Amino acid sequence: MAEETSMPTEGQPQNVQLMLDEREMKSTFANAYRIHTTAEEVVLDFGFNMLNPNPQGGQQQMLFKVTDRVIMTYSTVKRLTGSLGQLIRRFEQQFGEIPTQPGAQGGQRPR
């Protein structure tokens, strides 16, 4: 798949064709994340929360199973944040506010 995009080079915007290679892409479900930072990068761990099938001490425990890690520069995180914010604003304008608490209603996309 190809897309046209403008990439500035030395003060002059230039049209560049962006080629996407999705042959090694995988899809993963995540309902949880964890963020680590250093001075140069942001580390995002993605995975899912579930009840621990083997709790210790008889007490119910929640398990965060980490399945993927993405490491990005701060400038990439800032661009991603802007893109995601725009995506959420458009969705909520069309379908209503998305709740951030598990089990809350709202923001349901019609099927």
N, C-alpha and C positions, 0 to 999 in steps of 0.2 A: 504494500500500500504506500502511496506517495502523497505528500502534502506540500503545498507551497507555503513558505514562511519567509519573513524578512529578518535577516541577521545583520546588525550593524558591524561594519569593519572600518576602522580608522575614520569615524565620523560620517561615513556614507552608508545608508541602508542598501542592502543588496538582496535581491530575490534569490533564495536558495531552495532547491527541492529537497525535502526531508524524506528519506527512505526509511520505512519501518520494517524491522526484521523481528517478527513475532514467533519464529520457529521454536525458540527455547522458552517461551513464556509459559508460566503456570498460573493457575487461579487458586487462591486460598481464601477460605472464610475466616474472618476475624471479628470477634465481638469485644476484644480487649486490646489494650496497648500499654507499653511502658516506654518512658523516654529517659535516655542517658545523654549527658552532654560533656564535651571537652571544650577547650578554648577554640578548637578549629572545626569541630563537627558535631552533628546531632545524630544519635543512634536511636532508631525507633524499632522496638520489638513488637511484633504483632502475634496474636494467638487467640485463644478462646478460654473463657472462664467456664468451669464445670465443677460439680460437686466431686470431691475426691473419692474415688471408688474404694480406696483403702485408708480410711482415716485412722490416725494414731490417737490412742487414749480415749476412744469412744466418742469423742466430740466431732460434730459435723465440721468439715473443712472444705474450703473453696480452693480449687487448683487452677492456676493460670498456666496453661500449656502453651509455651512459646513455639511458634512454627516458622516464623520468618523474621529476619532482621534487615533493615534498610539503613544505610549510613549516608548522610547527606551533609553538604556544606550549609552554613547558615543562610547564604544567599538563595540556595535552592529551596530550603525550608520556607523562606519568606515568600518566594514566588508560588510555591505550593499552597501556602496559607491563603494567599490572595485568590487563587483559583478555586480552592475549596469553599472559601467564604462566598464567592460569587455564585457557585453552584448551589449552596444551601439557601441563599437569598431567593434565587429563582424558584427552587423547589417549594419553599415555604409560601411564596406569593401565590403559587398555583394550588397547593394542597393543604396549607395551614402549618402552624408551628410544629416542629419536631421536638418531642420530649427528650430530655437527656437521662431521665431515670428509667431503669428497666421496668417494663410492665405498664408504663403510662400510655395513654391513648393519644392520638393526634398524628398529623403528618403522614397518614396512611395513603400510599399511592393506590389509585383505583386499579383493579385488575381487569 
